Amino acid sequence: MARLKIDNKRCDIALLVDAEAGERGTSGHFTPERSSVEAYLLEVLRAQGLNVTVLPFDAAVEPVIAGLRALKPRLVFNLTECVDGDRSQDAAIAGLLDLLQIPYTGTGLSGLRLARDKALSKHIVADLGVAVPRHFVIPPRGPIRNPRVPYPLIVKPQFGDGSDEVRGNSLVKNERELVQRVRVLRKRVAAPLICEEFIEGCDLYVALLGSAPEVMPAVELVIGRKGRGAPEFASYKLKNDGAYRTRWRVRWRVAKLSRNLQRDVESASRAIFHALKLRDYGRVDYRLTPDGRLVFLEANANPDLHPHAMGNNVCFAGVTYVDALRRIITAAESRARDKKRK
């Protein structure tokens, strides 16, 4: 790892990013890819008069520790999602920051583990009285059995992220299709798979901000074009292929909910945020059935902070991009101050 370029001025924020998010130049400065969330966030923070240094996370760890000790940042803005491409290791990065006793934004080690486990998080949320899909887990090896959960089912990695391995054929309608899909995934994913009841309805995304937290207006996924081959759920392709979204007229908009349903969304989301130990910001994903039933799908402890995620400023509907970042930082700083007082 090249030597870190350190500015003389005290570092306000160390922007900790995945090594794949950019490259280091001959000057020693690490530059995020243009138009990436890292680049947008860096620009906005610096525009607020903050001295920000970008530090890529290295699996070797020692260069990261040396860089953080040299910088002595007031706060780490943690944008990491993986270690050497392994997204299941994001909690280890939070654990390292805890060991170094450096304040950082976002969810800590325990919350990252709870949110990532799609089966365990459903059990926790069900205990809150919030509806969850019926589901079961299939191990990486051994028999493929469905313990009488009704079809159709969505099959995906239990510890996946960002709709990894969620495709059109992830929706299976019978035992034959289940066996076929599991066998395909076992060749690519050496981890358990979760098979969950497919809930008819639309996807709702609810962002939360702050330590209280404030529940932002729910955002609805709209698939404007119907017909054979139309997407029925948010697959990896839908989230990452702009041409595909254009073809099916996919967009996100603030959902129009009844007062009672809005109240249910707020109370459920706030309870889930605390039960899964999320911090500073997060997102809870639901399915809203045609008869108005709210069903929890999963929680995202580190949702995409790109200003154009789900459309311009739609994910954190109701606040500007600058305000959202400011509130995340304020929540992290407040937690650090409270910890010092104890």
C-alpha positions in Angstrom: 0.0 0.0 0.0 1.4 3.4 -1.0 2.3 5.9 1.7 -0.7 8.0 2.8 -0.5 11.7 2.0 -1.2 13.6 5.2 -2.3 17.3 5.2 -0.8 19.5 7.8 -4.2 20.8 8.9 -6.0 18.6 11.5 -8.2 16.0 9.9 -11.9 16.6 10.7 -13.1 13.5 9.0 -11.4 10.4 7.6 -13.6 9.0 4.8 -13.0 5.3 5.1 -13.9 3.6 1.8 -13.5 0.2 0.1 -10.2 -0.1 -1.8 -12.1 -0.8 -5.0 -13.8 2.6 -4.8 -10.9 4.4 -6.5 -7.2 4.5 -6.9 -4.1 6.2 -5.3 -2.2 8.6 -7.4 1.6 9.3 -7.4 1.0 12.1 -5.0 -0.2 9.6 -2.4 -3.8 10.9 -2.4 -6.5 8.3 -2.9 -9.1 9.5 -5.4 -12.6 8.0 -5.5 -14.1 7.1 -8.9 -15.9 10.0 -10.5 -19.7 10.1 -9.8 -19.4 7.5 -7.1 -21.0 7.9 -3.7 -17.6 8.4 -2.2 -16.8 11.2 -4.7 -20.2 13.0 -4.0 -19.8 12.6 -0.3 -16.2 13.9 -0.3 -17.2 17.0 -2.4 -20.2 17.8 -0.1 -18.2 17.5 3.1 -15.4 19.6 1.9 -17.9 22.2 0.7 -18.9 22.5 4.4 -15.4 23.6 5.2 -14.3 20.3 6.7 -10.8 18.9 6.2 -11.5 15.4 4.8 -9.0 12.7 3.9 -10.0 9.6 2.0 -8.5 6.4 3.4 -9.1 3.1 1.6 -9.5 0.0 3.8 -6.8 -2.6 3.2 -7.3 -6.2 4.2 -3.7 -6.2 5.6 -5.1 -3.9 8.3 -1.7 -2.5 9.4 -1.7 0.3 6.8 -5.2 1.3 7.8 -4.3 1.5 11.5 -1.1 3.5 10.6 -3.1 5.8 8.5 -5.7 6.5 11.1 -3.1 7.0 13.8 -1.3 9.5 11.5 -4.5 11.4 10.7 -6.0 11.4 14.2 -9.4 12.3 12.7 -12.2 13.7 14.8 -14.5 11.2 13.2 -14.4 8.4 10.7 -17.2 8.5 8.1 -17.5 4.8 7.4 -18.5 4.0 3.8 -16.9 0.5 3.7 -19.0 -2.4 2.7 -16.5 -5.3 2.3 -13.1 -6.7 2.8 -11.4 -7.9 -0.3 -14.8 -8.1 -2.0 -16.4 -10.1 0.8 -19.4 -8.1 2.0 -20.0 -10.4 5.0 -16.9 -8.9 6.6 -18.2 -5.3 6.9 -18.8 -5.9 10.7 -15.1 -6.7 11.1 -14.2 -3.1 10.0 -16.6 -1.7 12.6 -15.0 -4.0 15.2 -11.5 -2.6 14.3 -12.7 1.0 14.7 -14.1 0.0 18.1 -10.8 -1.5 19.2 -9.0 1.6 18.1 -11.6 3.7 20.0 -12.1 6.0 17.0 -15.7 7.4 16.7 -17.3 6.5 13.4 -20.6 7.0 11.6 -23.2 4.3 11.2 -24.1 0.9 12.7 -21.6 -0.9 14.8 -20.4 -4.5 14.8 -23.5 -6.1 16.5 -26.0 -4.2 14.3 -24.2 -5.0 11.1 -24.3 -8.7 11.9 -27.9 -8.7 12.9 -29.1 -6.8 9.8 -27.1 -8.9 7.5 -28.6 -12.2 8.7 -31.9 -12.3 6.8 -33.2 -15.2 8.9 -32.2 -14.0 12.4 -33.4 -10.4 11.7 -36.8 -11.8 10.7 -37.1 -13.7 14.0 -36.2 -10.6 15.9 -38.7 -8.4 14.0 -41.5 -11.1 14.3 -41.1 -10.9 18.1 -41.9 -7.2 17.8 -45.3 -8.1 16.4 -44.4 -7.1 12.8 -45.4 -9.5 10.1 -42.6 -11.3 8.3 -42.7 -13.8 5.4 -42.7 -17.5 6.3 -39.3 -18.8 5.5 -36.7 -21.5 6.0 -32.9 -21.9 5.6 -31.1 -24.4 3.4 -27.5 -25.1 4.4 -24.6 -25.0 1.8 -24.7 -28.8 1.6 -27.1 -31.6 2.1 -30.8 -32.3 1.3 -33.0 -29.6 -0.2 -36.2 -29.7 1.7 -39.2 -27.3 2.0 -40.9 -27.6 5.4 -44.3 -26.9 4.0 -43.8 -23.2 3.3 -46.2 -22.4 0.4 -44.9 -21.5 -3.0 -43.9 -19.3 -4.7 -40.7 -18.6 -2.8 -37.8 -16.2 -3.2 -34.4 -17.9 -2.9 -31.4 -15.8 -2.0 -28.2 -15.9 0.1 -29.0 -15.6 3.8 -26.1 -13.1 4.3 -26.4 -11.4 0.9 -26.3 -7.7 0.3 -27.6 -5.3 -2.4 -29.8 -8.0 -4.0 -26.8 -10.2 -4.7 -27.9 -13.3 -6.6 -31.5 -12.1 -6.7 -32.6 -12.6 -10.3 -35.8 -13.2 -12.1 -35.4 -17.0 -11.6 -35.0 -16.5 -7.9 -38.8 -16.8 -7.7 -39.5 -20.5 -7.7 -43.0 -21.9 -8.0 -42.6 -25.6 -7.1 -40.2 -28.1 -5.7 -38.5 -28.8 -9.0 -37.7 -25.1 -9.5 -36.5 -24.8 -5.9 -34.0 -27.7 -6.2 -32.8 -26.3 -9.5 -32.2 -22.8 -8.2 -30.5 -24.0 -5.0 -28.1 -26.2 -7.0 -27.2 -23.2 -9.2 -26.6 -21.0 -6.2 -24.6 -23.6 -4.3 -22.0 -23.5 -7.2 -21.6 -19.8 -6.7 -22.3 -19.1 -3.0 -20.7 -21.2 -0.2 -23.2 -20.0 2.4 -26.7 -20.8 3.6 -29.7 -19.8 1.5 -32.9 -18.3 2.8 -36.2 -19.3 1.0 -39.0 -17.0 1.9 -42.6 -16.8 1.0 -43.2 -14.4 -1.9 -45.5 -11.6 -0.8 -47.7 -10.1 -3.4 -47.7 -6.3 -3.4 -45.3 -3.4 -3.8 -41.9 -2.6 -2.3 -41.7 0.1 0.3 -38.4 1.6 1.5 -38.3 3.5 4.7 -35.2 5.5 5.6 -34.4 6.6 9.1 -32.1 9.4 10.3 -30.5 10.2 13.6 -30.3 8.4 17.0 -34.0 8.8 17.9 -34.4 8.1 14.9 -36.6 10.2 12.6 -38.6 8.1 10.2 -38.6 9.6 6.7 -41.5 9.3 4.3 -41.8 5.9 2.8 -40.7 5.5 -0.8 -42.5 3.1 -3.2 -41.0 1.2 -6.1 -43.2 1.6 -9.2 -43.0 -0.7 -12.2 -44.9 1.3 -14.8 -45.0 -1.1 -17.6 -46.7 -4.5 -17.3 -46.7 -7.6 -19.5 -44.7 -10.8 -20.0 -41.3 -10.5 -18.5 -42.1 -7.5 -16.3 -40.2 -7.5 -13.0 -42.2 -8.6 -10.0 -39.6 -7.6 -7.4 -36.4 -5.6 -6.9 -33.8 -7.9 -8.5 -30.1 -7.0 -8.8 -30.7 -6.2 -12.5 -33.5 -3.8 -11.7 -31.3 -2.0 -9.2 -28.2 -1.8 -11.4 -29.3 -1.7 -15.0 -30.6 1.7 -16.1 -31.7 0.4 -19.6 -33.7 -2.3 -17.9 -35.4 0.2 -15.6 -36.2 2.4 -18.6 -37.7 -0.5 -20.5 -40.1 -1.3 -17.7 -40.6 2.3 -16.6 -39.2 1.7 -13.2 -39.2 4.7 -10.8 -39.3 5.5 -7.1 -41.8 7.9 -5.6 -42.9 9.0 -2.2 -45.7 6.6 -1.2 -49.3 7.8 -0.6 -50.3 6.1 2.6 -53.3 6.4 4.8 -52.8 8.1 8.2 -53.2 4.8 10.0 -50.7 3.0 7.7 -48.2 5.8 8.0 -48.4 5.6 11.8 -47.8 1.8 11.5 -44.8 2.3 9.3 -43.3 4.8 11.7 -43.8 2.7 14.8 -42.6 -0.5 13.2 -39.6 1.1 11.5 -38.5 2.8 14.7 -38.9 -0.4 16.7 -36.9 -2.4 14.1 -34.2 0.2 14.0 -33.6 -0.2 17.7 -34.1 -4.0 17.9 -31.5 -4.6 15.2 -29.1 -2.1 16.8 -28.9 0.3 13.8 -27.3 3.7 14.4 -27.3 7.1 12.8 -29.1 6.0 9.6 -30.6 3.0 8.0 -33.4 1.7 5.8 -36.1 -0.8 6.4 -37.6 -2.7 3.4 -41.2 -3.9 3.4 -43.8 -5.4 1.1 -47.2 -3.7 1.2 -49.9 -6.1 0.2 -53.0 -5.1 -1.8 -55.1 -5.3 1.3 -52.8 -2.9 3.2 -50.7 -5.3 5.3 -47.2 -4.3 6.0 -44.6 -7.2 5.8 -41.0 -6.8 6.8 -38.4 -8.1 4.3 -35.0 -6.9 5.6 -33.1 -4.0 7.1 -30.2 -2.3 5.5 -27.7 -1.0 8.1 -25.7 1.0 5.5 -28.0 2.0 2.6 -26.7 3.7 -0.5 -25.8 7.3 0.3 -25.5 8.3 -3.3 -27.6 11.4 -3.9 -29.3 9.7 -6.9 -30.1 6.5 -5.1 -33.8 5.8 -5.9 -33.9 9.1 -7.8 -32.6 12.5 -6.8 -32.8 12.8 -2.9 -35.6 10.3 -2.8 -34.2 7.7 -0.4 -34.0 10.3 2.4 -37.2 12.0 1.3 -37.9 15.3 3.0 -34.4 16.5 3.6 -31.6 17.7 1.4 -28.5 15.6 0.7 -26.4 18.0 2.7 -28.8 17.9 5.7 -28.9 14.1 5.6 -25.1 13.9 5.8 -25.0 16.6 8.5 -27.5 14.7 10.7 -25.6 11.4 10.3 -22.4 13.1 11.5 -24.2 14.9 14.3 -25.6 11.6 15.6 -22.2 9.9 15.5 -20.5 12.9 17.3 -23.3 12.9 19.9 -22.8 9.2 20.6 -19.0 9.7 21.0 -19.6 12.5 23.5 -22.0 10.4 25.5 -19.5 7.6 25.6 -16.7 9.9 26.9 -19.0 11.0 29.7 -19.5 7.5 30.9 
